[in-house]
């Protein structure tokens, strides 16, 4: 499935300008139909899997309760 730059930016959650930069430096594969660049969605599959993995790791980390500090002295 091919997407426009705007659709790809929304899918990857990055600015459109960043995608333009990647296209100009041949970092992602595109097809130019004379009017616009079209980007194949499948080339980002491993990227999206990694992002989802990192999101899960961060959520797990943030949901862990803070341990009590044994060095805290109660001055009451």
PDB file with SEQRES, HELIX, SHEET and CRYST1 records, atoms N, CA, C and O in Angstrom:
SEQRES   1 A   76  UNK UNK UNK UNK UNK UNK UNK UNK UNK UNK UNK UNK UNK          
SEQRES   2 A   76  UNK UNK UNK UNK UNK UNK UNK UNK UNK UNK UNK UNK UNK          
SEQRES   3 A   76  UNK UNK UNK UNK UNK UNK UNK UNK UNK UNK UNK UNK UNK          
SEQRES   4 A   76  UNK UNK UNK UNK UNK UNK UNK UNK UNK UNK UNK UNK UNK          
SEQRES   5 A   76  UNK UNK UNK UNK UNK UNK UNK UNK UNK UNK UNK UNK UNK          
SEQRES   6 A   76  UNK UNK UNK UNK UNK UNK UNK UNK UNK UNK UNK                  
HELIX    1 AA1 UNK A    5  UNK A   12  1                                   8    
HELIX    2 AA2 UNK A   16  UNK A   24  1                                   9    
HELIX    3 AA3 UNK A   41  UNK A   44  5                                   4    
HELIX    4 AA4 UNK A   45  UNK A   63  1                                  19    
SHEET    1 AA1 3 UNK A   2  UNK A   3  0                                        
SHEET    2 AA1 3 UNK A  37  UNK A  40 -1                                        
SHEET    3 AA1 3 UNK A  30  UNK A  32 -1                                        
CRYST1    1.000    1.000    1.000  90.00  90.00  90.00 P 1           1          
ATOM      1  N   UNK A   1       0.836  -1.174   0.000  1.00  0.00           N  
ATOM      2  CA  UNK A   1       0.000   0.000   0.000  1.00  0.00           C  
ATOM      3  C   UNK A   1       0.886   1.245   0.000  1.00  0.00           C  
ATOM      4  O   UNK A   1       1.826   1.347   0.789  1.00  0.00           O  
ATOM      5  N   UNK A   2       0.589   2.165  -0.868  1.00  0.00           N  
ATOM      6  CA  UNK A   2       1.362   3.400  -0.965  1.00  0.00           C  
ATOM      7  C   UNK A   2       0.633   4.542  -0.270  1.00  0.00           C  
ATOM      8  O   UNK A   2      -0.593   4.646  -0.317  1.00  0.00           O  
ATOM      9  N   UNK A   3       1.427   5.400   0.380  1.00  0.00           N  
ATOM     10  CA  UNK A   3       0.877   6.542   1.102  1.00  0.00           C  
ATOM     11  C   UNK A   3       1.577   7.813   0.646  1.00  0.00           C  
ATOM     12  O   UNK A   3       2.704   7.773   0.153  1.00  0.00           O  
ATOM     13  N   UNK A   4       0.897   8.937   0.817  1.00  0.00           N  
ATOM     14  CA  UNK A   4       1.507  10.233   0.525  1.00  0.00           C  
ATOM     15  C   UNK A   4       2.443  10.598   1.674  1.00  0.00           C  
ATOM     16  O   UNK A   4       2.495   9.907   2.691  1.00  0.00           O  
ATOM     17  N   UNK A   5       3.173  11.680   1.501  1.00  0.00           N  
ATOM     18  CA  UNK A   5       4.080  12.134   2.554  1.00  0.00           C  
ATOM     19  C   UNK A   5       3.290  12.497   3.802  1.00  0.00           C  
ATOM     20  O   UNK A   5       3.707  12.165   4.912  1.00  0.00           O  
ATOM     21  N   UNK A   6       2.162  13.169   3.641  1.00  0.00           N  
ATOM     22  CA  UNK A   6       1.338  13.556   4.790  1.00  0.00           C  
ATOM     23  C   UNK A   6       0.836  12.319   5.538  1.00  0.00           C  
ATOM     24  O   UNK A   6       0.909  12.270   6.766  1.00  0.00           O  
ATOM     25  N   UNK A   7       0.334  11.335   4.819  1.00  0.00           N  
ATOM     26  CA  UNK A   7      -0.163  10.109   5.445  1.00  0.00           C  
ATOM     27  C   UNK A   7       0.963   9.358   6.158  1.00  0.00           C  
ATOM     28  O   UNK A   7       0.771   8.827   7.252  1.00  0.00           O  
ATOM     29  N   UNK A   8       2.135   9.321   5.529  1.00  0.00           N  
ATOM     30  CA  UNK A   8       3.280   8.636   6.125  1.00  0.00           C  
ATOM     31  C   UNK A   8       3.744   9.347   7.387  1.00  0.00           C  
ATOM     32  O   UNK A   8       4.093   8.700   8.375  1.00  0.00           O  
ATOM     33  N   UNK A   9       3.749  10.676   7.358  1.00  0.00           N  
ATOM     34  CA  UNK A   9       4.148  11.447   8.540  1.00  0.00           C  
ATOM     35  C   UNK A   9       3.203  11.162   9.706  1.00  0.00           C  
ATOM     36  O   UNK A   9       3.650  11.022  10.844  1.00  0.00           O  
ATOM     37  N   UNK A  10       1.921  11.076   9.435  1.00  0.00           N  
ATOM     38  CA  UNK A  10       0.957  10.759  10.489  1.00  0.00           C  
ATOM     39  C   UNK A  10       1.146   9.322  10.981  1.00  0.00           C  
ATOM     40  O   UNK A  10       1.063   9.056  12.180  1.00  0.00           O  
ATOM     41  N   UNK A  11       1.398   8.407  10.061  1.00  0.00           N  
ATOM     42  CA  UNK A  11       1.592   6.999  10.413  1.00  0.00           C  
ATOM     43  C   UNK A  11       2.823   6.815  11.287  1.00  0.00           C  
ATOM     44  O   UNK A  11       2.786   6.063  12.261  1.00  0.00           O  
ATOM     45  N   UNK A  12       3.916   7.500  10.945  1.00  0.00           N  
ATOM     46  CA  UNK A  12       5.171   7.365  11.687  1.00  0.00           C  
ATOM     47  C   UNK A  12       5.285   8.337  12.851  1.00  0.00           C  
ATOM     48  O   UNK A  12       6.206   8.239  13.662  1.00  0.00           O  
ATOM     49  N   UNK A  13       4.346   9.276  12.932  1.00  0.00           N  
ATOM     50  CA  UNK A  13       4.357  10.299  13.976  1.00  0.00           C  
ATOM     51  C   UNK A  13       5.630  11.136  13.928  1.00  0.00           C  
ATOM     52  O   UNK A  13       6.286  11.357  14.946  1.00  0.00           O  
ATOM     53  N   UNK A  14       5.966  11.596  12.727  1.00  0.00           N  
ATOM     54  CA  UNK A  14       7.122  12.473  12.519  1.00  0.00           C  
ATOM     55  C   UNK A  14       6.668  13.660  11.671  1.00  0.00           C  
ATOM     56  O   UNK A  14       5.650  13.570  10.987  1.00  0.00           O  
ATOM     57  N   UNK A  15       7.410  14.775  11.706  1.00  0.00           N  
ATOM     58  CA  UNK A  15       7.051  15.923  10.867  1.00  0.00           C  
ATOM     59  C   UNK A  15       7.245  15.630   9.378  1.00  0.00           C  
ATOM     60  O   UNK A  15       8.105  14.837   8.996  1.00  0.00           O  
ATOM     61  N   UNK A  16       6.427  16.284   8.545  1.00  0.00           N  
ATOM     62  CA  UNK A  16       6.553  16.108   7.091  1.00  0.00           C  
ATOM     63  C   UNK A  16       7.921  16.563   6.599  1.00  0.00           C  
ATOM     64  O   UNK A  16       8.471  15.976   5.667  1.00  0.00           O  
ATOM     65  N   UNK A  17       8.473  17.601   7.217  1.00  0.00           N  
ATOM     66  CA  UNK A  17       9.780  18.114   6.805  1.00  0.00           C  
ATOM     67  C   UNK A  17      10.867  17.058   6.989  1.00  0.00           C  
ATOM     68  O   UNK A  17      11.794  16.959   6.184  1.00  0.00           O  
ATOM     69  N   UNK A  18      10.742  16.278   8.048  1.00  0.00           N  
ATOM     70  CA  UNK A  18      11.712  15.208   8.286  1.00  0.00           C  
ATOM     71  C   UNK A  18      11.637  14.154   7.182  1.00  0.00           C  
ATOM     72  O   UNK A  18      12.666  13.649   6.734  1.00  0.00           O  
ATOM     73  N   UNK A  19      10.424  13.824   6.744  1.00  0.00           N  
ATOM     74  CA  UNK A  19      10.284  12.871   5.643  1.00  0.00           C  
ATOM     75  C   UNK A  19      10.874  13.427   4.353  1.00  0.00           C  
ATOM     76  O   UNK A  19      11.506  12.690   3.597  1.00  0.00           O  
ATOM     77  N   UNK A  20      10.676  14.723   4.091  1.00  0.00           N  
ATOM     78  CA  UNK A  20      11.296  15.341   2.915  1.00  0.00           C  
ATOM     79  C   UNK A  20      12.804  15.194   2.973  1.00  0.00           C  
ATOM     80  O   UNK A  20      13.446  14.881   1.970  1.00  0.00           O  
ATOM     81  N   UNK A  21      13.365  15.421   4.148  1.00  0.00           N  
ATOM     82  CA  UNK A  21      14.815  15.269   4.341  1.00  0.00           C  
ATOM     83  C   UNK A  21      15.247  13.829   4.028  1.00  0.00           C  
ATOM     84  O   UNK A  21      16.240  13.617   3.331  1.00  0.00           O  
ATOM     85  N   UNK A  22      14.506  12.848   4.542  1.00  0.00           N  
ATOM     86  CA  UNK A  22      14.853  11.446   4.291  1.00  0.00           C  
ATOM     87  C   UNK A  22      14.753  11.096   2.814  1.00  0.00           C  
ATOM     88  O   UNK A  22      15.578  10.349   2.288  1.00  0.00           O  
ATOM     89  N   UNK A  23      13.743  11.638   2.150  1.00  0.00           N  
ATOM     90  CA  UNK A  23      13.570  11.363   0.714  1.00  0.00           C  
ATOM     91  C   UNK A  23      14.728  11.962  -0.081  1.00  0.00           C  
ATOM     92  O   UNK A  23      15.285  11.305  -0.961  1.00  0.00           O  
ATOM     93  N   UNK A  24      15.088  13.200   0.226  1.00  0.00           N  
ATOM     94  CA  UNK A  24      16.169  13.867  -0.510  1.00  0.00           C  
ATOM     95  C   UNK A  24      17.514  13.184  -0.306  1.00  0.00           C  
ATOM     96  O   UNK A  24      18.379  13.246  -1.180  1.00  0.00           O  
ATOM     97  N   UNK A  25      17.696  12.537   0.835  1.00  0.00           N  
ATOM     98  CA  UNK A  25      18.955  11.846   1.118  1.00  0.00           C  
ATOM     99  C   UNK A  25      18.862  10.336   0.875  1.00  0.00           C  
ATOM    100  O   UNK A  25      19.710   9.571   1.335  1.00  0.00           O  
ATOM    101  N   UNK A  26      17.824   9.918   0.149  1.00  0.00           N  
ATOM    102  CA  UNK A  26      17.630   8.518  -0.245  1.00  0.00           C  
ATOM    103  C   UNK A  26      17.650   7.552   0.936  1.00  0.00           C  
ATOM    104  O   UNK A  26      18.197   6.455   0.829  1.00  0.00           O  
ATOM    105  N   UNK A  27      17.063   7.948   2.048  1.00  0.00           N  
ATOM    106  CA  UNK A  27      17.002   7.087   3.225  1.00  0.00           C  
ATOM    107  C   UNK A  27      15.755   6.202   3.225  1.00  0.00           C  
ATOM    108  O   UNK A  27      15.727   5.164   3.885  1.00  0.00           O  
ATOM    109  N   UNK A  28      14.734   6.612   2.490  1.00  0.00           N  
ATOM    110  CA  UNK A  28      13.538   5.778   2.324  1.00  0.00           C  
ATOM    111  C   UNK A  28      13.223   5.690   0.838  1.00  0.00           C  
ATOM    112  O   UNK A  28      13.520   6.598   0.062  1.00  0.00           O  
ATOM    113  N   UNK A  29      12.619   4.580   0.468  1.00  0.00           N  
ATOM    114  CA  UNK A  29      12.282   4.358  -0.938  1.00  0.00           C  
ATOM    115  C   UNK A  29      10.952   5.027  -1.264  1.00  0.00           C  
ATOM    116  O   UNK A  29       9.990   4.936  -0.501  1.00  0.00           O  
ATOM    117  N   UNK A  30      10.917   5.699  -2.408  1.00  0.00           N  
ATOM    118  CA  UNK A  30       9.698   6.375  -2.842  1.00  0.00           C  
ATOM    119  C   UNK A  30       9.467   6.136  -4.327  1.00  0.00           C  
ATOM    120  O   UNK A  30      10.357   5.705  -5.060  1.00  0.00           O  
ATOM    121  N   UNK A  31       8.244   6.431  -4.743  1.00  0.00           N  
ATOM    122  CA  UNK A  31       7.874   6.436  -6.154  1.00  0.00           C  
ATOM    123  C   UNK A  31       7.317   7.819  -6.430  1.00  0.00           C  
ATOM    124  O   UNK A  31       6.454   8.302  -5.697  1.00  0.00           O  
ATOM    125  N   UNK A  32       7.804   8.455  -7.480  1.00  0.00           N  
ATOM    126  CA  UNK A  32       7.301   9.782  -7.832  1.00  0.00           C  
ATOM    127  C   UNK A  32       6.369   9.617  -9.022  1.00  0.00           C  
ATOM    128  O   UNK A  32       6.781   9.139 -10.079  1.00  0.00           O  
ATOM    129  N   UNK A  33       5.117  10.013  -8.852  1.00  0.00           N  
ATOM    130  CA  UNK A  33       4.131   9.834  -9.917  1.00  0.00           C  
ATOM    131  C   UNK A  33       3.969  11.082 -10.781  1.00  0.00           C  
ATOM    132  O   UNK A  33       3.004  11.189 -11.538  1.00  0.00           O  
ATOM    133  N   UNK A  34       4.905  12.026 -10.676  1.00  0.00           N  
ATOM    134  CA  UNK A  34       4.842  13.251 -11.450  1.00  0.00           C  
ATOM    135  C   UNK A  34       4.276  14.397 -10.636  1.00  0.00           C  
ATOM    136  O   UNK A  34       4.629  15.555 -10.859  1.00  0.00           O  
ATOM    137  N   UNK A  35       3.414  14.088  -9.709  1.00  0.00           N  
ATOM    138  CA  UNK A  35       2.803  15.097  -8.848  1.00  0.00           C  
ATOM    139  C   UNK A  35       3.347  15.055  -7.432  1.00  0.00           C  
ATOM    140  O   UNK A  35       3.649  16.090  -6.839  1.00  0.00           O  
ATOM    141  N   UNK A  36       3.467  13.868  -6.906  1.00  0.00           N  
ATOM    142  CA  UNK A  36       3.830  13.705  -5.505  1.00  0.00           C  
ATOM    143  C   UNK A  36       4.648  12.438  -5.313  1.00  0.00           C  
ATOM    144  O   UNK A  36       4.698  11.560  -6.175  1.00  0.00           O  
ATOM    145  N   UNK A  37       5.284  12.378  -4.155  1.00  0.00           N  
ATOM    146  CA  UNK A  37       6.010  11.175  -3.790  1.00  0.00           C  
ATOM    147  C   UNK A  37       5.050  10.211  -3.103  1.00  0.00           C  
ATOM    148  O   UNK A  37       4.232  10.612  -2.275  1.00  0.00           O  
ATOM    149  N   UNK A  38       5.161   8.949  -3.455  1.00  0.00           N  
ATOM    150  CA  UNK A  38       4.376   7.906  -2.811  1.00  0.00           C  
ATOM    151  C   UNK A  38       5.342   6.970  -2.106  1.00  0.00           C  
ATOM    152  O   UNK A  38       6.385   6.608  -2.650  1.00  0.00           O  
ATOM    153  N   UNK A  39       4.984   6.586  -0.900  1.00  0.00           N  
ATOM    154  CA  UNK A  39       5.882   5.803  -0.056  1.00  0.00           C  
ATOM    155  C   UNK A  39       5.195   4.491   0.296  1.00  0.00           C  
ATOM    156  O   UNK A  39       4.046   4.474   0.737  1.00  0.00           O  
ATOM    157  N   UNK A  40       5.915   3.399   0.094  1.00  0.00           N  
ATOM    158  CA  UNK A  40       5.365   2.079   0.409  1.00  0.00           C  
ATOM    159  C   UNK A  40       5.365   1.875   1.924  1.00  0.00           C  
ATOM    160  O   UNK A  40       6.399   2.000   2.581  1.00  0.00           O  
ATOM    161  N   UNK A  41       4.209   1.566   2.455  1.00  0.00           N  
ATOM    162  CA  UNK A  41       4.025   1.416   3.904  1.00  0.00           C  
ATOM    163  C   UNK A  41       4.793   0.218   4.457  1.00  0.00           C  
ATOM    164  O   UNK A  41       5.226   0.251   5.609  1.00  0.00           O  
ATOM    165  N   UNK A  42       4.971  -0.827   3.671  1.00  0.00           N  
ATOM    166  CA  UNK A  42       5.595  -2.062   4.145  1.00  0.00           C  
ATOM    167  C   UNK A  42       7.054  -1.882   4.579  1.00  0.00           C  
ATOM    168  O   UNK A  42       7.548  -2.656   5.398  1.00  0.00           O  
ATOM    169  N   UNK A  43       7.747  -0.877   4.045  1.00  0.00           N  
ATOM    170  CA  UNK A  43       9.156  -0.704   4.397  1.00  0.00           C  
ATOM    171  C   UNK A  43       9.345  -0.235   5.838  1.00  0.00           C  
ATOM    172  O   UNK A  43      10.469  -0.233   6.339  1.00  0.00           O  
ATOM    173  N   UNK A  44       8.266   0.160   6.511  1.00  0.00           N  
ATOM    174  CA  UNK A  44       8.356   0.642   7.883  1.00  0.00           C  
ATOM    175  C   UNK A  44       7.898  -0.396   8.900  1.00  0.00           C  
ATOM    176  O   UNK A  44       7.797  -0.083  10.086  1.00  0.00           O  
ATOM    177  N   UNK A  45       7.624  -1.599   8.475  1.00  0.00           N  
ATOM    178  CA  UNK A  45       7.082  -2.615   9.379  1.00  0.00           C  
ATOM    179  C   UNK A  45       8.009  -2.890  10.557  1.00  0.00           C  
ATOM    180  O   UNK A  45       7.552  -2.905  11.700  1.00  0.00           O  
ATOM    181  N   UNK A  46       9.293  -3.108  10.310  1.00  0.00           N  
ATOM    182  CA  UNK A  46      10.212  -3.391  11.425  1.00  0.00           C  
ATOM    183  C   UNK A  46      10.370  -2.168  12.326  1.00  0.00           C  
ATOM    184  O   UNK A  46      10.511  -2.311  13.540  1.00  0.00           O  
ATOM    185  N   UNK A  47      10.347  -0.974  11.747  1.00  0.00           N  
ATOM    186  CA  UNK A  47      10.414   0.252  12.538  1.00  0.00           C  
ATOM    187  C   UNK A  47       9.226   0.341  13.492  1.00  0.00           C  
ATOM    188  O   UNK A  47       9.394   0.659  14.669  1.00  0.00           O  
ATOM    189  N   UNK A  48       8.030   0.061  12.988  1.00  0.00           N  
ATOM    190  CA  UNK A  48       6.825   0.146  13.811  1.00  0.00           C  
ATOM    191  C   UNK A  48       6.843  -0.926  14.905  1.00  0.00           C  
ATOM    192  O   UNK A  48       6.395  -0.670  16.023  1.00  0.00           O  
ATOM    193  N   UNK A  49       7.347  -2.104  14.603  1.00  0.00           N  
ATOM    194  CA  UNK A  49       7.449  -3.159  15.615  1.00  0.00           C  
ATOM    195  C   UNK A  49       8.402  -2.746  16.732  1.00  0.00           C  
ATOM    196  O   UNK A  49       8.115  -2.979  17.907  1.00  0.00           O  
ATOM    197  N   UNK A  50       9.528  -2.139  16.379  1.00  0.00           N  
ATOM    198  CA  UNK A  50      10.487  -1.673  17.374  1.00  0.00           C  
ATOM    199  C   UNK A  50       9.887  -0.553  18.230  1.00  0.00           C  
ATOM    200  O   UNK A  50      10.073  -0.534  19.446  1.00  0.00           O  
ATOM    201  N   UNK A  51       9.176   0.366  17.603  1.00  0.00           N  
ATOM    202  CA  UNK A  51       8.555   1.462  18.348  1.00  0.00           C  
ATOM    203  C   UNK A  51       7.529   0.931  19.338  1.00  0.00           C  
ATOM    204  O   UNK A  51       7.448   1.415  20.467  1.00  0.00           O  
ATOM    205  N   UNK A  52       6.749  -0.052  18.928  1.00  0.00           N  
ATOM    206  CA  UNK A  52       5.761  -0.643  19.826  1.00  0.00           C  
ATOM    207  C   UNK A  52       6.450  -1.354  20.988  1.00  0.00           C  
ATOM    208  O   UNK A  52       5.986  -1.282  22.126  1.00  0.00           O  
ATOM    209  N   UNK A  53       7.543  -2.030  20.707  1.00  0.00           N  
ATOM    210  CA  UNK A  53       8.309  -2.707  21.761  1.00  0.00           C  
ATOM    211  C   UNK A  53       8.824  -1.689  22.778  1.00  0.00           C  
ATOM    212  O   UNK A  53       8.707  -1.907  23.984  1.00  0.00           O  
ATOM    213  N   UNK A  54       9.396  -0.573  22.301  1.00  0.00           N  
ATOM    214  CA  UNK A  54       9.909   0.455  23.194  1.00  0.00           C  
ATOM    215  C   UNK A  54       8.789   1.113  23.994  1.00  0.00           C  
ATOM    216  O   UNK A  54       8.982   1.443  25.165  1.00  0.00           O  
ATOM    217  N   UNK A  55       7.630   1.308  23.385  1.00  0.00           N  
ATOM    218  CA  UNK A  55       6.492   1.883  24.108  1.00  0.00           C  
ATOM    219  C   UNK A  55       6.073   0.977  25.259  1.00  0.00           C  
ATOM    220  O   UNK A  55       5.791   1.453  26.359  1.00  0.00           O  
ATOM    221  N   UNK A  56       6.031  -0.331  25.006  1.00  0.00           N  
ATOM    222  CA  UNK A  56       5.666  -1.269  26.069  1.00  0.00           C  
ATOM    223  C   UNK A  56       6.680  -1.230  27.206  1.00  0.00           C  
ATOM    224  O   UNK A  56       6.306  -1.225  28.379  1.00  0.00           O  
ATOM    225  N   UNK A  57       7.972  -1.201  26.855  1.00  0.00           N  
ATOM    226  CA  UNK A  57       9.028  -1.162  27.871  1.00  0.00           C  
ATOM    227  C   UNK A  57       8.907   0.110  28.721  1.00  0.00           C  
ATOM    228  O   UNK A  57       9.018   0.057  29.946  1.00  0.00           O  
ATOM    229  N   UNK A  58       8.682   1.237  28.066  1.00  0.00           N  
ATOM    230  CA  UNK A  58       8.560   2.503  28.791  1.00  0.00           C  
ATOM    231  C   UNK A  58       7.327   2.499  29.683  1.00  0.00           C  
ATOM    232  O   UNK A  58       7.385   2.962  30.822  1.00  0.00           O  
ATOM    233  N   UNK A  59       6.206   1.977  29.172  1.00  0.00           N  
ATOM    234  CA  UNK A  59       4.988   1.915  29.983  1.00  0.00           C  
ATOM    235  C   UNK A  59       5.186   1.016  31.205  1.00  0.00           C  
ATOM    236  O   UNK A  59       4.728   1.344  32.300  1.00  0.00           O  
ATOM    237  N   UNK A  60       5.858  -0.099  31.019  1.00  0.00           N  
ATOM    238  CA  UNK A  60       6.140  -0.987  32.153  1.00  0.00           C  
ATOM    239  C   UNK A  60       7.020  -0.276  33.185  1.00  0.00           C  
ATOM    240  O   UNK A  60       6.782  -0.373  34.388  1.00  0.00           O  
ATOM    241  N   UNK A  61       8.014   0.423  32.709  1.00  0.00           N  
ATOM    242  CA  UNK A  61       8.915   1.143  33.604  1.00  0.00           C  
ATOM    243  C   UNK A  61       8.164   2.231  34.377  1.00  0.00           C  
ATOM    244  O   UNK A  61       8.349   2.380  35.585  1.00  0.00           O  
ATOM    245  N   UNK A  62       7.324   2.981  33.680  1.00  0.00           N  
ATOM    246  CA  UNK A  62       6.589   4.063  34.325  1.00  0.00           C  
ATOM    247  C   UNK A  62       5.517   3.567  35.280  1.00  0.00           C  
ATOM    248  O   UNK A  62       5.144   4.284  36.208  1.00  0.00           O  
ATOM    249  N   UNK A  63       5.022   2.374  35.076  1.00  0.00           N  
ATOM    250  CA  UNK A  63       3.963   1.865  35.937  1.00  0.00           C  
ATOM    251  C   UNK A  63       4.501   1.181  37.193  1.00  0.00           C  
ATOM    252  O   UNK A  63       3.721   0.859  38.088  1.00  0.00           O  
ATOM    253  N   UNK A  64       5.802   0.952  37.283  1.00  0.00           N  
ATOM    254  CA  UNK A  64       6.388   0.347  38.478  1.00  0.00           C  
ATOM    255  C   UNK A  64       6.361   1.352  39.625  1.00  0.00           C  
ATOM    256  O   UNK A  64       6.693   2.522  39.434  1.00  0.00           O  
ATOM    257  N   UNK A  65       5.968   0.902  40.813  1.00  0.00           N  
ATOM    258  CA  UNK A  65       5.972   1.833  41.956  1.00  0.00           C  
ATOM    259  C   UNK A  65       7.404   2.131  42.394  1.00  0.00           C  
ATOM    260  O   UNK A  65       8.312   1.320  42.213  1.00  0.00           O  
ATOM    261  N   UNK A  66       7.574   3.298  42.966  1.00  0.00           N  
ATOM    262  CA  UNK A  66       8.893   3.673  43.459  1.00  0.00           C  
ATOM    263  C   UNK A  66       9.181   2.910  44.749  1.00  0.00           C  
ATOM    264  O   UNK A  66       8.325   2.855  45.632  1.00  0.00           O  
ATOM    265  N   UNK A  67      10.349   2.333  44.870  1.00  0.00           N  
ATOM    266  CA  UNK A  67      10.681   1.626  46.109  1.00  0.00           C  
ATOM    267  C   UNK A  67      10.918   2.632  47.242  1.00  0.00           C  
ATOM    268  O   UNK A  67      11.331   3.769  47.014  1.00  0.00           O  
ATOM    269  N   UNK A  68      10.649   2.186  48.441  1.00  0.00           N  
ATOM    270  CA  UNK A  68      10.912   3.055  49.582  1.00  0.00           C  
ATOM    271  C   UNK A  68      12.410   3.168  49.792  1.00  0.00           C  
ATOM    272  O   UNK A  68      13.152   2.198  49.644  1.00  0.00           O  
ATOM    273  N   UNK A  69      12.827   4.340  50.130  1.00  0.00           N  
ATOM    274  CA  UNK A  69      14.248   4.575  50.343  1.00  0.00           C  
ATOM    275  C   UNK A  69      14.590   4.208  51.788  1.00  0.00           C  
ATOM    276  O   UNK A  69      14.060   4.823  52.714  1.00  0.00           O  
ATOM    277  N   UNK A  70      15.454   3.231  51.998  1.00  0.00           N  
ATOM    278  CA  UNK A  70      15.780   2.816  53.360  1.00  0.00           C  
ATOM    279  C   UNK A  70      16.563   3.872  54.143  1.00  0.00           C  
ATOM    280  O   UNK A  70      16.634   3.804  55.370  1.00  0.00           O  
ATOM    281  N   UNK A  71      17.145   4.839  53.449  1.00  0.00           N  
ATOM    282  CA  UNK A  71      17.949   5.852  54.106  1.00  0.00           C  
ATOM    283  C   UNK A  71      17.136   7.057  54.578  1.00  0.00           C  
ATOM    284  O   UNK A  71      17.679   7.962  55.212  1.00  0.00           O  
ATOM    285  N   UNK A  72      15.869   7.071  54.279  1.00  0.00           N  
ATOM    286  CA  UNK A  72      15.043   8.202  54.691  1.00  0.00           C  
ATOM    287  C   UNK A  72      14.796   8.073  56.196  1.00  0.00           C  
ATOM    288  O   UNK A  72      14.334   7.039  56.679  1.00  0.00           O  
ATOM    289  N   UNK A  73      15.108   9.129  56.912  1.00  0.00           N  
ATOM    290  CA  UNK A  73      14.944   9.110  58.368  1.00  0.00           C  
ATOM    291  C   UNK A  73      13.705   9.905  58.736  1.00  0.00           C  
ATOM    292  O   UNK A  73      13.502  11.026  58.271  1.00  0.00           O  
ATOM    293  N   UNK A  74      12.903   9.315  59.560  1.00  0.00           N  
ATOM    294  CA  UNK A  74      11.721  10.009  60.032  1.00  0.00           C  
ATOM    295  C   UNK A  74      12.120  10.859  61.220  1.00  0.00           C  
ATOM    296  O   UNK A  74      12.533  10.336  62.254  1.00  0.00           O  
ATOM    297  N   UNK A  75      11.997  12.169  61.076  1.00  0.00           N  
ATOM    298  CA  UNK A  75      12.442  13.074  62.114  1.00  0.00           C  
ATOM    299  C   UNK A  75      11.346  13.420  63.104  1.00  0.00           C  
ATOM    300  O   UNK A  75      11.561  14.258  63.979  1.00  0.00           O  
ATOM    301  N   UNK A  76      10.202  12.815  62.997  1.00  0.00           N  
ATOM    302  CA  UNK A  76       9.115  13.106  63.939  1.00  0.00           C  
ATOM    303  C   UNK A  76       9.331  12.446  65.260  1.00  0.00           C  
ATOM    304  O   UNK A  76       8.508  12.589  66.164  1.00  0.00           O  
TER     305      UNK A  76                                                      
END                                                                             
